[in-house]
């Protein structure tokens, strides 16, 4: 049975989404698309691609850590950006968070995100080894 989870140490959802969904025995974790919000929900680096990519990847790292995950557990990323040329200049930041072998990646330019100050949203899927995975206390059963 799938479970949803919204860790306390990252900004809380304000709409119809979960921060992450845990699938099966807890090894595969699907993260909600992350944007450049700090824990209180304030946009970090309005309009600044580099600042936002760093914050978004930090958010992904924080969400994964809540269940024992690490950035090396990420197997897939989808980037939604309002400026693909600016995003392509952030590879050095990605290398601060990921090492070879890198996750599979899809990058798509979009007309807009939900707030005009946001320029990047990234969603991730991770596979956390069973011996490191820790079930979150905040998880709730889905689709009962």
C-alpha positions in Angstrom: 0.0 0.0 0.0 1.3 3.5 -0.8 1.7 6.1 1.9 2.1 9.8 1.7 4.3 11.9 3.9 5.0 15.6 4.6 8.1 15.9 6.8 8.1 18.6 9.4 11.5 20.0 8.5 10.6 21.4 5.1 7.8 23.8 3.9 4.4 22.3 4.2 2.1 21.7 1.2 -0.6 24.4 0.6 -2.6 22.5 -2.0 -3.7 19.1 -3.2 -0.3 17.3 -3.1 2.0 15.4 -0.8 5.7 16.2 -0.3 6.5 12.5 -1.1 4.8 9.2 -1.8 6.3 6.0 -0.5 5.7 2.9 -2.7 5.7 -0.7 -1.8 8.1 -1.8 1.0 9.4 1.7 1.3 12.4 1.5 -1.1 10.9 3.6 -3.9 10.1 7.2 -3.0 8.4 9.7 -5.3 8.9 13.3 -4.4 6.6 16.2 -5.2 8.0 18.8 -7.5 10.1 21.0 -5.4 10.4 24.8 -5.9 12.6 27.4 -4.3 10.8 27.8 -1.0 12.4 27.8 2.5 10.9 26.0 5.4 8.5 28.9 6.1 7.3 28.9 2.4 9.2 32.1 1.4 10.7 32.1 -2.1 14.5 32.0 -2.1 16.1 33.9 -5.0 13.1 35.3 -6.8 13.9 35.1 -10.6 17.5 33.8 -9.9 18.0 30.5 -11.6 21.3 29.6 -9.7 19.9 30.4 -6.3 16.7 28.5 -7.0 18.4 25.4 -8.3 20.5 25.3 -5.2 17.4 25.7 -2.9 15.4 23.2 -4.8 18.1 20.5 -4.6 18.6 21.3 -0.9 14.8 20.8 -0.5 15.0 17.4 -2.3 18.0 16.4 0.0 16.0 17.4 3.1 12.9 15.5 2.1 14.9 12.4 1.3 16.8 12.6 4.6 13.5 12.4 6.5 13.2 8.8 5.4 16.9 7.9 5.5 17.6 8.8 1.9 20.6 10.5 0.3 21.0 12.3 -3.0 22.9 9.3 -4.4 19.6 7.4 -4.0 17.9 9.6 -6.6 17.3 7.6 -9.8 15.2 10.1 -11.8 14.7 13.8 -12.1 12.3 15.9 -14.1 13.2 19.7 -14.4 10.5 22.2 -15.4 12.1 25.5 -16.1 10.9 28.9 -17.5 14.4 29.5 -19.0 16.2 26.5 -20.3 19.2 28.5 -21.4 19.7 29.8 -17.8 19.1 26.3 -16.4 21.8 24.8 -18.6 24.3 27.1 -16.9 23.7 25.4 -13.5 25.5 22.1 -14.1 28.1 23.0 -11.5 25.5 23.3 -8.9 24.0 19.9 -9.8 27.5 18.4 -9.4 27.6 19.7 -5.8 24.6 17.4 -5.1 25.1 14.4 -7.4 28.0 12.2 -8.4 28.5 9.7 -11.2 26.4 7.7 -11.9 23.9 10.5 -12.3 20.1 10.0 -12.2 18.2 9.9 -15.4 17.0 13.4 -16.2 14.3 15.1 -18.3 14.3 18.9 -18.7 11.3 20.8 -20.1 10.9 24.5 -20.7 7.4 25.7 -19.5 5.6 29.0 -20.0 5.2 29.6 -16.3 5.2 28.0 -12.8 2.5 28.8 -10.2 4.3 32.0 -9.1 6.1 34.3 -11.6 9.1 34.6 -9.2 9.8 30.9 -9.6 12.0 29.7 -12.5 12.5 26.0 -11.8 10.6 23.1 -10.3 12.2 19.6 -10.0 10.6 16.3 -9.2 12.5 13.2 -8.2 12.2 9.5 -7.7 14.6 7.7 -5.4 15.3 4.1 -4.4 16.5 4.0 -0.7 18.2 0.7 0.4 16.0 -1.2 2.9 18.8 -1.2 5.5 18.9 2.6 5.5 15.2 3.4 5.0 13.3 4.7 8.0 9.5 4.8 7.9 8.2 8.3 8.7 6.0 8.7 11.7 3.9 11.2 9.7 3.0 8.8 6.9 -0.7 8.2 6.2 -2.2 5.4 4.2 -3.5 6.4 0.8 -6.4 5.2 -1.3 -8.2 3.3 1.4 
